[in-house]
Amino acid sequence: MFLKVQLPWNVIIAAENLDAKGLMLQRAIIIRLLGDFAARKATKDLGYYHAVTTLDSIGEGRVRQQTGDVVFPVFFSAITFKLYKGEISEGVVHKVLKHGVLLKCGPIENIFLAPRKMPGYCYEGGESPLFRDNLSKIEKDVVVRFIVIGTMWLEAEREFQALVSLEGDYLGPIS
């Protein structure tokens, strides 16, 4: 699910990048904010940082005594992405294993679909493994609609993992 959030941030501008002209300073703040935002990747509460939409305000800068750098408090609006338990979403199969299927959905690359959560599907190994039922098959690069059973935040990697199911109406491969 995409969320629109307003975030506070401290942007540090090196002393050599300071300019008497306001537009150059504002440009430096925006560039540094976008770089810091992209490097942060995700948080447990808000999910993956997707895009900065508006810069709402730039506060008064405070000079750091040790370095001479200036810290500007800013408020901005952004779009984030996070899966929630019970949410229905779609993902692309990127790996089929005997013990389940790995999917990608937006920035989340570790979504696991276990065989016991795919009622009626049977594993078929070989050169291109797949799960098949009477009407459809789940193989690499197939889009699958699923329901989220649970998510887990991995602090060290700053990413989420999710466990999903096909148990429910209108869930499964999309043709």
DRENKELO-559683 format. One line per 5 residues: number of its first residue (from 1); their letters; for each residue x, y, z of N, C-alpha, C, O, CB. Coordinates in steps of 0.001 Angstrom, whole numbers. Glycine has a CB too. Layout:
N
NUM = a = X Y Z X Y Z X Y Z X Y Z X Y Z | ...
end
This chain:
175
1 = mflkv = 839 -1164 0 0 0 0 891 1236 0 1887 1298 721 -958 -7 1208 | 523 2207 -809 1261 3464 -849 699 4398 208 -516 4497 378 1187 4114 -2257 | 1581 5079 913 1197 6021 1948 1784 7386 1637 2917 7483 1167 1654 5532 3332 | 1026 8440 1895 1567 9798 1789 1865 10263 3207 981 10295 4063 561 10783 1053 | 3124 10622 3445 3549 11002 4790 4263 12349 4753 4814 12749 3728 4468 9920 5399
6 = qlpwn = 4243 13039 5891 5031 14250 6040 6150 13945 7020 5901 13445 8117 4155 15456 6523 | 7373 14243 6631 8530 13868 7430 9395 15074 7779 9562 15986 6969 9356 12835 6692 | 9945 15069 9001 10978 16047 9338 12339 15438 8986 12501 14219 9042 10911 16453 10862 | 13296 16258 8631 14625 15765 8245 15628 16866 8547 15304 18050 8456 14677 15349 6722 | 16831 16480 8904 17916 17441 9062 18865 17295 7885 19460 16237 7683 18666 17233 10412
11 = viiaa = 19001 18357 7113 19868 18344 5939 21149 19099 6296 21104 20241 6754 19154 18984 4688 | 22289 18442 6077 23582 19045 6392 24230 19524 5092 24433 18749 4157 24510 18030 7140 | 24547 20810 5058 25201 21406 3892 26623 21800 4311 26823 22522 5287 24391 22658 3347 | 27595 21310 3552 28992 21625 3835 29232 23122 3654 28590 23768 2826 29937 20807 2920 | 30150 23655 4426 30431 25091 4397 30817 25568 3002 30442 26671 2605 31541 25428 5381
16 = enlda = 31559 24757 2252 31986 25186 907 30833 25252 -92 30974 25867 -1149 33050 24240 377 | 29691 24629 225 28526 24672 -660 27576 25826 -343 26572 26012 -1031 27774 23366 -574 | 27887 26594 687 27036 27725 1045 27271 28864 69 28395 29109 -370 27308 28186 2495 | 26187 29557 -262 26253 30644 -1231 25355 31768 -731 24341 31514 -81 25825 30167 -2664 | 25717 32981 -1027 24922 34124 -581 23569 34171 -1275 22610 34721 -735 25677 35422 -831
21 = kglml = 23491 33595 -2471 22235 33608 -3219 21315 32514 -2679 21737 31368 -2529 22491 33410 -4743 | 20081 32857 -2391 19130 31914 -1803 18793 30732 -2692 18610 29623 -2190 17879 32626 -1458 | 18705 30939 -3997 18323 29855 -4896 19371 28752 -4930 19016 27574 -4975 18096 30393 -6297 | 20631 29097 -4910 21690 28088 -4925 21676 27291 -3625 21928 26086 -3631 23071 28749 -5137 | 21386 27955 -2523 21308 27269 -1242 20113 26319 -1222 20224 25178 -772 21208 28285 -91
26 = qraii = 18970 26800 -1713 17783 25945 -1762 18034 24737 -2666 17608 23630 -2337 16557 26746 -2262 | 18704 24923 -3777 19041 23825 -4684 19941 22810 -3978 19726 21603 -4094 19735 24365 -5958 | 20946 23297 -3249 21857 22412 -2517 21101 21612 -1457 21379 20429 -1257 22987 23227 -1861 | 20155 22248 -784 19354 21557 242 18513 20463 -406 18454 19347 112 18439 22561 1001 | 17865 20760 -1525 17012 19779 -2205 17843 18598 -2702 17444 17446 -2530 16263 20437 -3385
31 = irllg = 18982 18869 -3311 19839 17788 -3816 20312 16893 -2680 20303 15667 -2797 21050 18364 -4569 | 20727 17515 -1577 21199 16719 -430 20051 15919 188 20242 14766 574 21840 17635 639 | 18859 16522 288 17683 15824 823 17356 14606 -27 17117 13525 511 16467 16771 885 | 17340 14763 -1345 17026 13640 -2235 18062 12529 -2105 17703 11351 -2114 16949 14116 -3692 | 19327 12879 -1987 20381 11877 -1810 20255 11125 -495 20371 9900 -459 21738 12535 -1886
36 = dfaar = 20015 11867 595 19846 11233 1909 18607 10345 1939 18628 9254 2508 19751 12299 3011 | 17527 10823 1319 16259 10087 1272 16441 8754 547 15956 7724 1015 15166 10930 574 | 17133 8767 -587 17360 7545 -1362 18273 6570 -611 18075 5357 -679 17969 7890 -2729 | 19256 7090 92 20203 6228 813 19564 5553 2024 19994 4472 2426 21413 7040 1262 | 18555 6171 2603 17916 5626 3816 17131 4347 3525 17044 3480 4395 16982 6672 4435
41 = katkd = 16564 4207 2346 15878 3023 1821 14521 2757 2458 13507 2808 1763 16742 1825 2007 | 14468 2474 3768 13193 2097 4397 13273 2249 5912 14356 2336 6491 12814 646 4030 | 12085 2280 6545 11985 2208 8000 10889 1212 8362 10009 914 7554 11691 3615 8618 | 10956 714 9567 9983 -277 10031 8561 285 10036 7621 -411 9654 10354 -762 11432 | 8401 1515 10457 7062 2095 10595 6452 2557 9276 5252 2387 9059 7114 3252 11541
46 = lgyyh = 7263 3140 8393 6729 3738 7166 6908 2882 5926 6246 3126 4918 7373 5056 6936 | 7778 1893 5969 8031 1063 4805 9132 1652 3942 9994 2383 4429 6763 892 3992 | 9098 1327 2652 10126 1770 1710 9868 3198 1258 8748 3556 896 10182 836 495 | 10921 4009 1284 10815 5364 763 10754 5292 -748 11606 4671 -1383 12003 6249 1232 | 9751 5925 -1320 9532 5833 -2765 9876 7142 -3484 10654 7141 -4438 8082 5454 -3047
51 = avttl = 9297 8255 -3026 9538 9524 -3720 9237 10707 -2808 8339 10648 -1968 8684 9611 -4996 | 10000 11778 -2984 9700 13055 -2338 8737 13786 -3259 9006 13936 -4450 11009 13908 -2062 | 7615 14241 -2712 6633 14920 -3560 6716 16441 -3444 6688 17140 -4457 5233 14458 -3202 | 6819 16960 -2217 6935 18417 -2045 7865 18728 -886 7946 17983 90 5546 19061 -1806 | 8560 19840 -1017 9360 20374 78 8496 21435 743 8265 22502 174 10753 20964 -424
56 = dsige = 8018 21139 1954 7037 22009 2603 7669 23226 3277 7152 24337 3159 6256 21221 3625 | 8793 23024 3988 9437 24167 4633 10907 23873 4906 11317 22731 5111 8716 24524 5942 | 11681 24958 4899 13097 24889 5258 13285 25808 6449 13008 27005 6369 14040 25295 4052 | 13756 25249 7551 13962 26038 8761 15265 26813 8712 16023 26735 7745 13944 25143 9981 | 15504 27553 9766 16720 28353 9857 17910 27441 10142 17835 26559 10997 16587 29438 10955
61 = grvrq = 18988 27659 9431 20178 26826 9574 20914 27085 10876 20934 28207 11383 21109 27054 8415 | 21523 26024 11413 22359 26126 12614 23764 25662 12251 23933 24593 11663 21770 25274 13803 | 24762 26448 12594 26151 26133 12267 26700 25138 13292 26545 25314 14500 27021 27427 12234 | 27341 24091 12778 28046 23137 13658 29404 23740 13997 30168 24128 13112 28209 21710 12971 | 29686 23810 15281 30917 24460 15739 32175 23729 15283 33167 24373 14942 30914 24561 17246
66 = qtgdv = 32155 22392 15269 33357 21621 14958 33735 21716 13474 34917 21832 13149 33150 20160 15346 | 32751 21668 12573 33044 21547 11144 32709 22796 10341 33263 22988 9258 32295 20386 10576 | 31842 23630 10823 31405 24795 10065 30252 24481 9122 29743 25377 8447 32558 25357 9281 | 29832 23215 9068 28687 22831 8248 27418 23426 8845 27364 23747 10032 28573 21286 8140 | 26406 23565 8008 25135 24134 8466 24054 23057 8391 23920 22370 7378 24735 25383 7610
71 = vfpvf = 23288 22918 9468 22189 21950 9542 20875 22705 9370 20560 23621 10130 22210 21158 10901 | 20109 22292 8343 18811 22903 8077 17712 21902 8399 17686 20821 7809 18709 23379 6604 | 16790 22229 9330 15639 21352 9543 14623 21589 8418 14262 22733 8141 14989 21605 10952 | 14166 20521 7775 13192 20650 6697 11999 19734 6973 12123 18721 7662 13838 20312 5325 | 10859 20104 6429 9668 19262 6421 9296 19045 4962 9281 19984 4166 8478 19914 7237
76 = fsait = 8996 17788 4619 8631 17483 3240 7600 16379 3210 7447 15631 4177 9864 17085 2421 | 6889 16277 2096 5920 15201 1894 6563 14151 1007 7348 14469 114 4591 15735 1263 | 6217 12887 1266 6806 11789 504 5800 10662 348 4800 10592 1062 8085 11275 1186 | 6088 9778 -605 5302 8569 -825 6138 7381 -346 7311 7254 -697 4894 8413 -2344 | 5522 6515 459 6195 5298 919 5352 4081 531 4174 4208 196 6432 5337 2466
81 = fklyk = 5973 2911 583 5293 1666 226 5512 643 1324 6647 376 1720 5797 1122 -1135 | 4406 64 1819 4496 -949 2866 3328 -1922 2729 2185 -1511 2526 4504 -292 4275 | 3631 -3233 2844 2576 -4254 2841 2048 -4431 4262 2810 -4371 5227 3109 -5613 2277 | 749 -4647 4383 115 -4878 5685 -584 -6227 5694 -1032 -6706 4653 -890 -3753 6015 | -678 -6835 6860 -1373 -8103 7023 -2825 -7940 6577 -3497 -6979 6951 -1298 -8593 8496
86 = geise = -3303 -8907 5760 -4673 -8864 5262 -4834 -8106 3956 -5904 -8148 3348 -5552 -8252 6287 | -3802 -7422 3518 -3857 -6661 2271 -3739 -7603 1072 -2976 -8568 1108 -2737 -5596 2232 | -4486 -7322 26 -4388 -8084 -1217 -3544 -7275 -2187 -3784 -6086 -2393 -5805 -8399 -1819 | -2556 -7931 -2781 -1646 -7257 -3696 -1241 -8216 -4807 -1686 -9363 -4839 -402 -6729 -2948 | -405 -7748 -5704 79 -8563 -6807 1595 -8512 -6839 2206 -7491 -6524 -514 -8089 -8152
91 = gvvhk = 2199 -9650 -7232 3647 -9732 -7346 4041 -10590 -8528 3223 -11323 -9084 4257 -10285 -6068 | 5307 -10490 -8906 5848 -11249 -10030 6738 -12355 -9487 7599 -12104 -8644 6638 -10327 -11009 | 6532 -13587 -9969 7343 -14728 -9550 8757 -14559 -10100 8940 -14362 -11301 6714 -16072 -10035 | 9763 -14637 -9214 11132 -14575 -9722 11918 -15843 -9439 13026 -16004 -9950 11849 -13396 -9122 | 11362 -16760 -8626 12028 -18030 -8397 10999 -19068 -7943 10171 -18792 -7075 13162 -17877 -7347
96 = vlkhg = 11057 -20259 -8536 10184 -21363 -8147 11067 -22461 -7565 11979 -22956 -8228 9335 -21893 -9368 | 10786 -22834 -6321 11523 -23888 -5622 10547 -24970 -5191 9336 -24747 -5167 12293 -23320 -4394 | 11065 -26128 -4854 10201 -27224 -4406 9436 -26842 -3133 8284 -27236 -2948 11037 -28494 -4159 | 10083 -26084 -2276 9455 -25701 -1007 8684 -24384 -1078 8264 -23870 -42 10505 -25600 63 | 8487 -23821 -2283 7663 -22624 -2414 8090 -21708 -3539 8970 -22033 -4336 7680 -21867 -1142
101 = vllkc = 7447 -20560 -3583 7650 -19585 -4650 8102 -18267 -4032 7566 -17845 -3007 6351 -19390 -5489 | 9100 -17606 -4658 9540 -16283 -4233 9017 -15263 -5227 9163 -15422 -6439 11092 -16210 -4118 | 8399 -14198 -4689 7803 -13151 -5517 8440 -11801 -5205 9062 -11615 -4160 6280 -13087 -5298 | 8270 -10865 -6138 8645 -9468 -5947 7392 -8619 -6080 6550 -8867 -6943 9737 -9023 -6974 | 7276 -7625 -5224 6147 -6699 -5283 6683 -5309 -4957 6979 -5010 -3800 4992 -7121 -4290
106 = gpien = 6806 -4468 -5969 7397 -3153 -5750 8830 -3316 -5282 9588 -4081 -5878 6578 -2339 -4724 | 9220 -2610 -4223 10596 -2722 -3738 10853 -3968 -2884 12002 -4255 -2546 10942 -1499 -2942 | 9800 -4709 -2532 9962 -5893 -1687 10315 -7086 -2568 9539 -7486 -3435 8668 -6179 -862 | 11509 -7651 -2330 12000 -8733 -3177 11908 -10103 -2515 12174 -11112 -3168 13422 -8463 -3565 | 11543 -10166 -1257 11487 -11436 -547 10078 -11718 -37 9792 -11569 1151 12477 -11438 613
111 = iflap = 9208 -12127 -948 7845 -12509 -600 7739 -14007 -846 7959 -14482 -1960 6769 -11699 -1436 | 7397 -14750 211 7390 -16217 113 5966 -16754 109 5139 -16381 940 8184 -16841 1275 | 5700 -17646 -854 4420 -18335 -980 4688 -19825 -821 5265 -20453 -1709 3723 -18020 -2357 | 4270 -20394 309 4517 -21807 615 3515 -22700 -114 2390 -22277 -378 4439 -22052 2136 | 3916 -23947 -445 3000 -24867 -1131 1703 -25124 -368 649 -25289 -983 3693 -26177 -1375
116 = rkmpg = 1764 -25161 952 531 -25403 1723 -423 -24213 1703 -1579 -24344 2105 878 -25741 3160 | 46 -23055 1242 -815 -21876 1098 -1288 -21693 -345 -1845 -20655 -702 -73 -20620 1562 | -1054 -22736 -1179 -1528 -22747 -2567 -2428 -23969 -2736 -1990 -24966 -3309 -323 -22774 -3595 | -3666 -23923 -2259 -4520 -25108 -2329 -4758 -25565 -3775 -5105 -24769 -4647 -5855 -24826 -1650 | -4563 -26859 -3997 -4801 -27438 -5315 -3605 -27419 -6249 -3661 -28029 -7317 -5912 -26728 -5958
121 = ycyeg = -2539 -26750 -5889 -1354 -26681 -6746 -347 -27761 -6372 -126 -28039 -5193 -701 -25296 -6648 | 262 -28369 -7393 1286 -29398 -7194 2572 -28956 -7882 2546 -28341 -8948 810 -30781 -7743 | 3696 -29282 -7250 5002 -28924 -7802 5377 -29863 -8941 5181 -31075 -8847 6080 -28958 -6705 | 5915 -29301 -10008 6463 -30072 -11122 7871 -29554 -11383 8045 -28421 -11831 5558 -29960 -12411 | 8889 -30392 -11101 10280 -29996 -11283 10691 -30055 -12737 9858 -30226 -13627 11189 -30874 -10458
126 = gespl = 11977 -29913 -12968 12502 -29967 -14321 13316 -28738 -14638 13747 -28013 -13742 11381 -30117 -15321 | 13526 -28506 -15933 14336 -27376 -16374 13698 -26040 -15990 14397 -25113 -15582 14544 -27440 -17882 | 12385 -25942 -16119 11671 -24742 -15662 10567 -25187 -14703 9446 -25467 -15129 11074 -23924 -16878 | 10887 -25253 -13402 9927 -25744 -12417 8705 -24840 -12306 8768 -23642 -12580 10591 -25873 -11063 | 7581 -25454 -11892 6344 -24697 -11736 5407 -25405 -10770 5615 -26565 -10415 5658 -24496 -13093
131 = frdnl = 4381 -24691 -10355 3276 -25260 -9587 2060 -25210 -10504 1797 -24180 -11126 3024 -24475 -8220 | 1312 -26319 -10595 194 -26407 -11520 -1042 -26925 -10786 -953 -27780 -9904 545 -27320 -12717 | -2208 -26377 -11181 -3485 -26979 -10796 -4223 -27295 -12093 -3610 -27278 -13160 -4338 -26018 -9852 | -5514 -27580 -12030 -6263 -27970 -13222 -6341 -26873 -14280 -6341 -27171 -15474 -7650 -28377 -12831 | -6405 -25615 -13863 -6653 -24524 -14800 -5467 -23590 -15048 -5410 -22942 -16093 -7787 -23727 -14311
136 = skiek = -4531 -23507 -14118 -3468 -22509 -14247 -2143 -23037 -13719 -2072 -24107 -13115 -3848 -21232 -13508 | -1091 -22251 -13966 219 -22621 -13464 947 -21385 -12953 731 -20263 -13411 1042 -23322 -14557 | 1819 -21644 -11982 2640 -20588 -11399 4081 -20921 -11736 4635 -21915 -11266 2420 -20458 -9839 | 4687 -20056 -12572 6069 -20245 -12980 6762 -18887 -13013 6137 -17864 -12734 6153 -20950 -14365 | 8050 -18872 -13354 8831 -17643 -13384 8166 -16606 -14297 7683 -16930 -15382 10270 -17933 -13856
141 = dvvvr = 8153 -15359 -13834 7621 -14183 -14543 6097 -14133 -14640 5562 -13311 -15383 8190 -14140 -15922 | 5391 -14988 -13912 3923 -14941 -13866 3500 -13962 -12770 4103 -13937 -11697 3315 -16370 -13607 | 2474 -13162 -13031 1925 -12242 -12031 900 -13005 -11199 19 -13674 -11738 1276 -10975 -12707 | 1028 -12893 -9868 162 -13619 -8937 -490 -12631 -7980 182 -11769 -7413 963 -14696 -8151 | -1810 -12761 -7802 -2535 -11968 -6807 -2566 -12778 -5514 -2907 -13961 -5530 -3996 -11608 -7298
146 = fivig = -2212 -12146 -4396 -2102 -12858 -3119 -2626 -12006 -1977 -2859 -10807 -2125 -649 -13259 -2850 | -2808 -12666 -813 -3154 -11966 419 -1979 -12096 1375 -1387 -13168 1497 -4469 -12535 1056 | -1643 -11013 2049 -500 -10988 2963 -909 -11614 4301 -1883 -11195 4927 17 -9526 3169 | -143 -12624 4724 -376 -13275 6014 416 -12573 7115 -62 -12430 8241 9 -14769 5947 | 1621 -12141 6782 2467 -11463 7762 3690 -10861 7112 4095 -11258 6019 2886 -12422 8857
151 = tmwle = 4281 -9884 7810 5510 -9252 7334 6533 -9243 8461 6183 -9324 9638 5238 -7807 6825 | 7802 -9144 8082 8880 -9089 9067 9898 -8048 8612 10294 -8022 7447 9555 -10490 9251 | 10317 -7194 9537 11308 -6157 9262 12686 -6678 9643 12887 -7157 10759 10979 -4846 10034 | 13633 -6585 8716 15024 -6975 8970 15847 -5696 9108 16143 -5037 8112 15589 -7897 7816 | 16213 -5350 10322 16899 -4086 10593 18265 -4016 9915 18619 -2976 9360 17062 -3893 12092
156 = aeref = 19036 -5103 9948 20386 -5089 9378 20373 -4788 7880 21224 -4045 7389 21071 -6426 9626 | 19413 -5360 7153 19323 -5138 5704 18425 -3963 5354 18385 -3533 4201 18811 -6385 5016 | 17700 -3439 6347 16725 -2369 6159 15722 -2732 5071 15480 -1960 4143 17431 -1057 5808 | 15140 -3928 5205 14143 -4384 4245 13100 -5263 4917 13281 -5715 6047 14810 -5141 3102 | 12007 -5496 4201 10920 -6335 4689 10930 -7676 3978 11398 -7800 2847 9568 -5639 4495
161 = qalvs = 10399 -8678 4672 10071 -9961 4071 8585 -10172 4344 8048 -9660 5327 10965 -11149 4651 | 7925 -10932 3464 6495 -11165 3646 6164 -12623 3384 6812 -13290 2577 5672 -10256 2722 | 5145 -13105 4079 4586 -14434 3873 3177 -14233 3344 2389 -13484 3922 4595 -15295 5199 | 2855 -14922 2216 1573 -14683 1560 843 -15991 1283 1406 -17077 1428 1779 -13912 259 | -425 -15867 881 -1270 -17036 636 -2156 -16796 -587 -2418 -15661 -984 -2138 -17353 1879
166 = legdy = -2608 -17917 -1170 -3592 -17863 -2257 -4955 -18354 -1783 -5856 -18556 -2598 -3118 -18702 -3454 | -5117 -18549 -473 -6375 -19032 87 -7368 -17874 153 -7273 -17005 1020 -6156 -19657 1497 | -8318 -17879 -774 -9330 -16822 -825 -9850 -16688 -2238 -9280 -17242 -3178 -8758 -15475 -332 | -10927 -15955 -2381 -11538 -15748 -3689 -10686 -14814 -4544 -10103 -13850 -4048 -12954 -15184 -3534 | -10629 -15120 -5835 -9975 -14308 -6852 -8464 -14144 -6633 -7872 -13171 -7099 -10621 -12957 -6896
171 = lgpis = -7846 -15090 -5927 -6398 -15058 -5721 -5744 -16105 -6592 -6343 -17144 -6872 -6038 -15286 -4237 | -4518 -15846 -7025 -3778 -16793 -7861 -3180 -16096 -9061 -3118 -14868 -9107 -4682 -17934 -8317 | -2733 -16889 -10049 -2117 -16304 -11242 -3103 -15436 -12010 -4290 -15748 -12093 -1575 -17401 -12151 | -2601 -14356 -12564 -3424 -13440 -13350 -3074 -13650 -14820 -1906 -13565 -15198 -3200 -11942 -12916 | -4069 -13921 -15643 -3795 -14164 -17057 -4000 -12934 -17900 -3808 -12979 -19116 -4660 -15271 -17572
end
